[in-house]
Amino acid sequence: MKRRRFLKLAAVGTAAVALPAAGLSSGAFFRKAVAGIIHRDLDYLKHDDETVDKFARDFLGFINNELPMRESFMVRSRVVRRYVSGAKPKSIGALEDFVPRYLLSTDFFQNKMDESRILQYTGFYHQSKKSCGNPFSHLFYPRSTTA
């Protein structure tokens, strides 16, 4: 094998491995995947595109800033894989299942889970930075006197 041919094959092989990884790490496609999963899993709710986009941006920032680089890449790749395959997450409570965090980041629970209202983004929900009282509190759902 000649040297030039070997270098061309090595360059093509490197590009074949590096380009999909670069696509997974791009923020624009990840935000599109997050928005697609939210729209698919919560299709019975009314979403404002700006609300979903703000959450996707904040979620990407959370993953990039709070997690180690290897774990951040793993989470991003699982979310993109879930978006492409159309599958639901296998483990409940995993970071890849961000749909409950999206609901906690909106005014859904403050409006007594009214499905007819358009969801408004209130801020990214982070357990240690933003306290969310009990969304099923008696303050939101007072006891009925006709029991």
VEXMAR-158863 format. One record per residue: z, y, x of N, C-alpha, C in turn; residue in one letter. Coordinates in steps of 0.02 Angstrom, whole numbers. Example, Ala and Ser with C-alpha at 12.3 -4.5 7.8 and 13.67 -1.06 7.14 Angstrom:
<recs>
<rec <390 -284 660> <390 -225 615> <390 -165 660> "A">
<rec <354 -112 642> <357 -53 684> <394 2 645> "S">
</recs>
This chain:
<recs>
<rec <0 -59 43> <0 0 0> <0 61 45> "M">
<rec <-43 106 28> <-47 167 68> <10 214 49> "K">
<rec <24 257 97> <81 302 89> <72 348 29> "R">
<rec <13 376 19> <1 422 -37> <10 388 -104> "R">
<rec <-16 328 -108> <-9 291 -171> <64 277 -186> "R">
<rec <102 259 -135> <173 247 -144> <209 311 -168> "F">
<rec <193 367 -138> <225 430 -158> <207 449 -230> "L">
<rec <145 437 -250> <125 452 -319> <163 407 -368> "K">
<rec <167 343 -353> <204 297 -396> <278 315 -400> "L">
<rec <307 335 -344> <377 355 -343> <388 418 -385> "A">
<rec <341 466 -381> <347 527 -419> <341 513 -494> "A">
<rec <294 470 -513> <286 452 -584> <348 415 -610> "V">
<rec <374 370 -570> <435 333 -590> <495 379 -597> "G">
<rec <502 426 -551> <558 474 -556> <551 518 -617> "T">
<rec <490 540 -632> <479 582 -691> <492 543 -755> "A">
<rec <473 479 -755> <484 437 -815> <558 428 -829> "A">
<rec <599 427 -777> <671 420 -787> <705 487 -800> "V">
<rec <683 540 -766> <717 604 -770> <700 644 -833> "A">
<rec <640 640 -858> <620 681 -915> <658 664 -979> "L">
<rec <667 600 -998> <708 587 -1057> <780 610 -1050> "P">
<rec <808 602 -991> <876 625 -979> <881 701 -985> "A">
<rec <831 736 -962> <830 809 -968> <823 829 -1041> "A">
<rec <785 791 -1079> <778 806 -1151> <843 795 -1188> "G">
<rec <880 744 -1169> <945 733 -1201> <994 788 -1186> "L">
<rec <988 816 -1127> <1037 867 -1108> <1017 937 -1131> "S">
<rec <958 944 -1161> <939 1010 -1184> <980 1029 -1245> "S">
<rec <1002 1090 -1246> <1044 1113 -1300> <1008 1120 -1365> "G">
<rec <944 1139 -1363> <906 1151 -1425> <897 1086 -1464> "A">
<rec <880 1032 -1430> <871 969 -1466> <937 942 -1491> "F">
<rec <990 951 -1452> <1056 928 -1474> <1077 966 -1537> "F">
<rec <1067 1032 -1539> <1084 1070 -1599> <1043 1048 -1659> "R">
<rec <980 1032 -1647> <937 1007 -1700> <964 940 -1726> "K">
<rec <987 897 -1681> <1014 832 -1700> <1078 841 -1741> "A">
<rec <1122 886 -1719> <1184 899 -1756> <1168 924 -1826> "V">
<rec <1123 971 -1831> <1104 999 -1897> <1073 945 -1941> "A">
<rec <1031 904 -1912> <999 850 -1951> <1049 800 -1978> "G">
<rec <1099 782 -1937> <1150 735 -1959> <1193 765 -2013> "I">
<rec <1210 829 -2006> <1251 862 -2058> <1213 864 -2124> "I">
<rec <1150 884 -2121> <1110 887 -2183> <1101 818 -2214> "H">
<rec <1094 766 -2172> <1084 699 -2198> <1148 669 -2226> "R">
<rec <1204 677 -2191> <1267 647 -2213> <1299 685 -2271> "D">
<rec <1288 750 -2274> <1318 791 -2326> <1264 821 -2371> "L">
<rec <1218 779 -2392> <1162 804 -2432> <1183 828 -2501> "D">
<rec <1242 810 -2524> <1266 831 -2590> <1298 901 -2588> "Y">
<rec <1308 929 -2529> <1337 996 -2523> <1282 1047 -2510> "L">
<rec <1298 1110 -2525> <1251 1164 -2512> <1268 1196 -2445> "K">
<rec <1221 1197 -2400> <1231 1223 -2332> <1189 1285 -2321> "H">
<rec <1218 1332 -2286> <1181 1389 -2262> <1157 1370 -2192> "D">
<rec <1093 1380 -2176> <1067 1361 -2111> <1103 1397 -2054> "D">
<rec <1123 1458 -2066> <1160 1496 -2015> <1228 1464 -2002> "E">
<rec <1261 1439 -2054> <1325 1406 -2046> <1319 1343 -2004> "T">
<rec <1269 1302 -2018> <1259 1241 -1981> <1241 1256 -1909> "V">
<rec <1200 1307 -1898> <1180 1325 -1830> <1239 1352 -1789> "D">
<rec <1282 1392 -1820> <1342 1417 -1784> <1387 1359 -1765> "K">
<rec <1397 1312 -1811> <1439 1254 -1795> <1407 1214 -1738> "F">
<rec <1341 1202 -1740> <1308 1163 -1688> <1315 1197 -1620> "A">
<rec <1310 1263 -1618> <1318 1300 -1555> <1390 1293 -1529> "R">
<rec <1438 1301 -1574> <1508 1296 -1553> <1526 1225 -1533> "D">
<rec <1497 1175 -1567> <1511 1106 -1550> <1482 1090 -1481> "F">
<rec <1422 1115 -1466> <1392 1104 -1400> <1434 1138 -1347> "L">
<rec <1458 1199 -1360> <1502 1233 -1313> <1566 1196 -1301> "G">
<rec <1595 1167 -1355> <1656 1128 -1349> <1644 1067 -1304> "F">
<rec <1589 1032 -1316> <1574 972 -1276> <1564 991 -1203> "I">
<rec <1526 1045 -1190> <1512 1064 -1121> <1573 1091 -1085> "N">
<rec <1617 1126 -1120> <1674 1158 -1086> <1737 1116 -1084> "N">
<rec <1748 1074 -1134> <1811 1038 -1139> <1808 967 -1110> "E">
<rec <1750 939 -1105> <1744 870 -1082> <1717 867 -1011> "L">
<rec <1736 814 -974> <1705 804 -908> <1629 793 -916> "P">
<rec <1592 806 -864> <1519 806 -869> <1492 738 -890> "M">
<rec <1520 685 -864> <1495 617 -883> <1508 603 -956> "R">
<rec <1568 619 -980> <1585 607 -1050> <1543 653 -1096> "E">
<rec <1532 714 -1074> <1490 760 -1112> <1420 733 -1121> "S">
<rec <1392 706 -1068> <1325 677 -1073> <1325 617 -1119> "F">
<rec <1376 576 -1116> <1380 517 -1159> <1384 537 -1233> "M">
<rec <1424 587 -1249> <1430 610 -1318> <1363 637 -1342> "V">
<rec <1331 679 -1301> <1267 707 -1321> <1215 653 -1332> "R">
<rec <1214 603 -1288> <1164 550 -1296> <1178 508 -1358> "S">
<rec <1242 495 -1374> <1257 457 -1435> <1238 495 -1498> "R">
<rec <1250 560 -1498> <1232 601 -1556> <1156 601 -1565> "V">
<rec <1119 611 -1512> <1046 611 -1517> <1021 543 -1538> "V">
<rec <1050 489 -1511> <1029 422 -1531> <1043 410 -1605> "R">
<rec <1100 434 -1628> <1117 427 -1699> <1068 466 -1743> "R">
<rec <1048 525 -1720> <1000 566 -1758> <932 531 -1762> "Y">
<rec <910 505 -1706> <844 474 -1704> <843 409 -1744> "V">
<rec <896 369 -1738> <897 304 -1773> <916 309 -1846> "S">
<rec <952 362 -1865> <973 370 -1934> <1035 329 -1951> "G">
<rec <1071 304 -1900> <1129 262 -1911> <1192 303 -1920> "A">
<rec <1242 272 -1951> <1308 303 -1958> <1350 281 -1897> "K">
<rec <1402 321 -1879> <1443 300 -1821> <1482 237 -1837> "P">
<rec <1491 195 -1787> <1525 132 -1798> <1601 139 -1795> "K">
<rec <1626 186 -1758> <1698 195 -1752> <1718 260 -1786> "S">
<rec <1761 256 -1835> <1784 315 -1870> <1833 352 -1824> "I">
<rec <1827 418 -1822> <1871 458 -1780> <1842 472 -1712> "G">
<rec <1784 444 -1696> <1753 457 -1631> <1728 529 -1629> "A">
<rec <1722 556 -1570> <1699 625 -1562> <1627 632 -1588> "L">
<rec <1589 578 -1585> <1520 582 -1609> <1518 592 -1685> "E">
<rec <1570 573 -1721> <1572 583 -1793> <1603 652 -1805> "D">
<rec <1562 703 -1799> <1584 772 -1802> <1580 800 -1873> "F">
<rec <1558 761 -1921> <1550 786 -1989> <1616 808 -2019> "V">
<rec <1672 770 -2012> <1736 796 -2037> <1757 861 -2003> "P">
<rec <1742 867 -1939> <1758 929 -1903> <1717 987 -1930> "R">
<rec <1656 973 -1950> <1614 1025 -1981> <1646 1048 -2046> "Y">
<rec <1669 1001 -2087> <1700 1020 -2150> <1764 1061 -2139> "L">
<rec <1802 1043 -2088> <1863 1081 -2072> <1846 1149 -2043> "L">
<rec <1786 1157 -2016> <1765 1221 -1988> <1737 1268 -2041> "S">
<rec <1728 1244 -2101> <1702 1286 -2155> <1757 1300 -2206> "T">
<rec <1739 1335 -2258> <1788 1351 -2310> <1788 1299 -2366> "D">
<rec <1766 1239 -2352> <1761 1187 -2403> <1828 1170 -2434> "F">
<rec <1879 1160 -2392> <1944 1140 -2418> <1982 1200 -2447> "F">
<rec <1971 1259 -2421> <2004 1318 -2448> <1978 1334 -2518> "Q">
<rec <1917 1313 -2534> <1889 1324 -2600> <1896 1263 -2645> "N">
<rec <1947 1224 -2632> <1965 1165 -2672> <1907 1115 -2679> "K">
<rec <1871 1106 -2624> <1817 1057 -2620> <1765 1067 -2675> "M">
<rec <1749 1128 -2689> <1699 1145 -2739> <1630 1131 -2711> "D">
<rec <1596 1081 -2737> <1531 1061 -2711> <1475 1107 -2734> "E">
<rec <1489 1151 -2781> <1436 1195 -2806> <1429 1259 -2764> "S">
<rec <1479 1274 -2722> <1476 1334 -2680> <1439 1320 -2615> "R">
<rec <1410 1372 -2588> <1378 1368 -2522> <1432 1372 -2469> "I">
<rec <1432 1325 -2422> <1483 1324 -2370> <1475 1383 -2323> "L">
<rec <1530 1414 -2305> <1531 1470 -2257> <1571 1448 -2196> "Q">
<rec <1546 1464 -2138> <1579 1446 -2074> <1637 1493 -2061> "Y">
<rec <1697 1465 -2050> <1756 1506 -2037> <1775 1506 -1963> "T">
<rec <1753 1458 -1925> <1770 1454 -1854> <1776 1381 -1834> "G">
<rec <1761 1367 -1771> <1762 1298 -1748> <1832 1270 -1750> "F">
<rec <1839 1212 -1781> <1905 1181 -1787> <1921 1142 -1724> "Y">
<rec <1976 1163 -1692> <2002 1129 -1633> <2076 1119 -1646> "H">
<rec <2099 1057 -1642> <2167 1040 -1661> <2220 1083 -1627> "Q">
<rec <2212 1094 -1562> <2264 1130 -1525> <2256 1205 -1528> "S">
<rec <2198 1230 -1549> <2187 1302 -1550> <2188 1332 -1620> "K">
<rec <2171 1293 -1669> <2167 1318 -1738> <2205 1271 -1783> "K">
<rec <2258 1294 -1810> <2295 1251 -1854> <2261 1249 -1922> "S">
<rec <2259 1192 -1950> <2227 1186 -2015> <2282 1162 -2061> "C">
<rec <2321 1187 -2089> <2371 1158 -2132> <2344 1097 -2168> "G">
<rec <2379 1072 -2212> <2357 1014 -2250> <2305 1037 -2302> "N">
<rec <2243 1014 -2297> <2193 1037 -2345> <2207 1013 -2416> "P">
<rec <2250 962 -2423> <2268 936 -2489> <2337 960 -2510> "F">
<rec <2357 1017 -2485> <2423 1045 -2498> <2430 1064 -2572> "S">
<rec <2493 1069 -2593> <2507 1090 -2662> <2489 1164 -2672> "H">
<rec <2479 1201 -2618> <2458 1270 -2625> <2386 1275 -2651> "L">
<rec <2345 1226 -2631> <2276 1224 -2654> <2270 1186 -2719> "F">
<rec <2313 1135 -2727> <2311 1093 -2786> <2380 1089 -2817> "Y">
<rec <2400 1137 -2856> <2467 1136 -2886> <2473 1076 -2933> "P">
<rec <2535 1054 -2941> <2549 997 -2985> <2532 1014 -3057> "R">
<rec <2505 966 -3089> <2488 975 -3159> <2551 965 -3202> "S">
<rec <2560 1006 -3252> <2620 1000 -3295> <2607 954 -3353> "T">
<rec <2546 930 -3359> <2529 884 -3415> <2524 813 -3389> "T">
<rec <2575 788 -3357> <2572 721 -3330> <2610 671 -3372> "A">
</recs>
